[in-house]
Amino acid sequence: MSEVQTPAPFKTSRTPDAAPRPTKVLTRDVKVVYGQKQALHGVSIDIPEKSVTAFIGPSGCGKSTFLRCINRMNDTIVGARVDGTIELDGVSIWEPSLDVVELRARVGMVFQKPNPFPKSIFENVAYGPRIHGLARSKADLEEIVITSLQKASLYNEVKDRLDEPGTGLSGGQQQRLCIARAIAVSPEVILMDEPCSALDPIATAKVEELIDELRANYTIVIVTHSMQQAARVSQRTAFFHLGHLIEEGPTDHIFTNPLEQRTQDYITGRFG
């Protein structure tokens, strides 16, 4: 990791939860540079376990860049440099003993556009458990696939066509298949980067309902352009602007009584 200088000190406004949950992901002073452009300026946030944290802000503000730091997806971008502290359960994600493949199994990701593999529905979900050696037998693998599809609220819709291509599903079903694929390797954290932006309102509602169900067992972080979606699905919201984390706190507080004028201006549509 390269040392990156922040131009000026910046203080994020924070409102604690009335009943705080234990921290699952801790970040301190995270900076990201792409080539000559600094995309993130010293972001620090505690992400609580088994809850939904939403990242909001205008396009290009750094929220997706920060999301990709949590499972080291920025490692795959040529010229990207990341500095700062990121811990999962108190252990640095850059700890030499922590394999990046293992990290990405523990911290799953669902992307903006549904991206099922060009394989059957069954094989889409079975792929991760198979390469990670999570199934001791064919029966184990089938159980993991069925359970994952059930958790993703998709099994009843596809149980009679598990051998058909995942690409043949509707957009909303494809996104839930991708969520099932992420769940199949037993992650602890699920990162979602605009998971509903390519979906129609009915499919979006199904995914939002699923997110609400999943938070009982997973820590979820969602990037969304939709403030209505953030208000519906999250318990905490973080507002990003120009690479800074401006404010974070309980979602109802952020939307009804923000501490920062910039947050107020964004959520009331004065810019964005």
N, C-alpha and C positions, 0 to 999 in steps of 0.2 A: 504494500500500500504506500502511495506517495503522499508526502505532506502537502496539503493545499491550504493556502492562506485565505481567511475570510476577510473581505474588505473592511468591515466594521462590525463591532459587537451588535448582536441583535437579541432581544428578549421576547420569547414567546409568552403570550398570556395563557394562563391555565386555570381551569376550574375543576377541583377534584370531585369525584363521585361521592355521594352521601355515604354509600357503603362500598368502599373500594374492593375490587377483586385482586387476587395475586397477579403480578406481572408475568406475562409469558414471553414477550419480546421487549427488550430494553435497548434503546438507542441513545447515544450521546454524541453530539457534535459531528454528525455525519455530513460529509461534504462529497460532492461528485463533480468531476470535471470531464467533459467530452472534448478532447483535443485542447483548444484554447478557451472553450466556453465553460464557465462554471454554472452547473445546473442546479445544485443544491448548496445552501449556505448554512452549515452547522445545525442540522435538524436533530432535536432531542425529544423523544416521546417514549412513554411506557404504554405498551399495548396489553390490556388485561386479558386473562385467559377466559375461554368459553363465553365469549361475547362477540359482538360485531362492532368493529371500528371502521368508520367511513372517512375517506380522504376526499375532500371537495376542493374546488378552485377552478379558475379559468384554464383553458388549454395552454400547455407549455409552462405550467407553474411549478412542475417538479414532482407532482404526486405519483405518477406512474414510475418515474425514475427512482423515487424513494421506495416504492413497493418492490421494485426489482432488486433493491439492495438486500432485502430481507432473506432471499434465497440465492443470492449471488448471481442472479441472471445478468447483471452488468458485466460480470467476468467475460461474457461471450461477445461483448461489444469492443471492437478495436479502438484503442485510444481512450477508453474509459478508465478513470482513476477514482478510487473510493478511499476515503479516509474517515476515521472516527471509530466509535465503539458500537457494535451490534452484538447482542447476546440473546441466545435462546435458552431459557431455563438457567440463566446465570453463566453460560459457557459461550465464549466468543465463537462466532460462526467462522472465524479465520483460524481457530485453533488447529494446529497441524494434524492432530489426531482425528479431527472431524472431516471425513471424506465428503466432498461436495455432492456426490451422488446420494449419499446418506442424508445430507442436509436437505436436498430437494425431494427426497421421499418424506421427510418429516415436515417440510414446508411445501405443500403442493400449490399448483397455480392453475387458474382457469383464465383463459385469455378473452379478449374483446370479441373476436370472431370465433364461433365454434370451429374446432379443428380436429374432428375425429380422424383417426388413422384410416387409410384405405383398406380396412379389414372388416370382418364381421362385427356385429354388436358385441358378441361374446368375447372375441379376441381383443377388441378395444379395451375392455375392462380387465381381461386376463393378462395383458401385456406386462404391466408393472409388477404384479405379484409374481409372475413367472421369472422375470429378470432379477428380481430381488430375492428369489428363493423363499417366498412366503408360504408356498403351498407344498405339502409333503406328498400329495397324491392328486390324481385327477378329481376325486371327490372333494378334496379340500379346495381345489381351484374353483370348481363349480359353486361351492358354497360361498366363497369370497365374491364371485361374480354376481350371484343372485342377491346376496346381502347388500352389496354395493349399489346395485340397480334399485333395490327396495329403498335404501337410504336416500337415493337420488329421486325417489318418487317416479320411477320410470318403468319398473319391472312389469307392472300390470299391462302397460301399453306395448311391451315388446316381447313378452315371455314366449309367444308363439313364433317368433321370427329372429331368434338369437343368432342364427346362421346367416342372416341377411346383412348386407353392407351397412355400416353405421352412417355412411354418407347418404343413404336413402331416407333417413329420418327427416322430419321437419326441423327448421332452425332451432326452435325451442327444445325439441327432443334431443337434437345434437348437443346443445349446451348442457342439458342435464346428463347426457352420456359422458361428456367431458368431466362433469362434476363427479359422476360415478367412477370414472377412470382415476381421478385424483384421490377419491376416498379409498379406493381398492388397496392402496399401499399403506393404509392406516396412518395418515398424516396427523400431526398435532395442530398444525396451522394451515389454513387454506387462504391463499391470496387470490383475489378476484379483480381483474383489471377491466372495468367497464363490461361486466358479463352480460348485460341486457341491451347494450346499445344497438345490436343488430337484430333484436327481437321485436315482435309485435306486442301490443299491450297485454293480450291474453297469455302469451308465453312468458312475458316479463313478470306477470302476477304469479305464475307458477314457480318461477325461479326465486322470486322474493319470498314466497311461502316456504320454499325449500330452505333458503338461507336462515329463516327464522327457526326452522326445525333443527338445522344442523348445529346451531350455536350451543345447543345443550351439550354437545360432545367435542366441538372443535372451536379453536380461536380463529375468527374470520376477519380479514381486512379487505375492504372493498373500495376501489376507486370508482367514483361515479360522477358524471356531469349533471345528474338529476338530483337536485336538492330534495325533491319530493321523495325520491327513492332513499336517500340518506336518512330522511326523517322517518320513513316507514320501517327500515330494516336495522338501523344501527342503535347502539346504546351510547357510543361516544363518537364525536365527529371532530376531525382536524381540518382546518382551513389553510390551504397553501396559496401563496402569491409570490410570483417572481423568485422562486427558489427558496423562499423562507416559509417556515411554519409560523403563521401569524397567531393562531389561537387554537386551542383544543380544550374540549370539555364534554360534559354530558350533552347528548344530542338535543334534548329539549331546551337546555340552557343556551346552546349555540344559536338555535333558531328563534328563541323568544327574548333572550336577554344577553346578547354577546358583549364582551368586554371591549372589543376593538371596533373602531369606526369602519375600518376596511372590511371586517366580517359583515357588519351591518349593511354596508353598501353592496356587497356581493350578494347576500341572500335576499335583498330587496330589489335586485336587478339593476342597480345603478351602473354596474360594469360587469364584464364577464363574457 
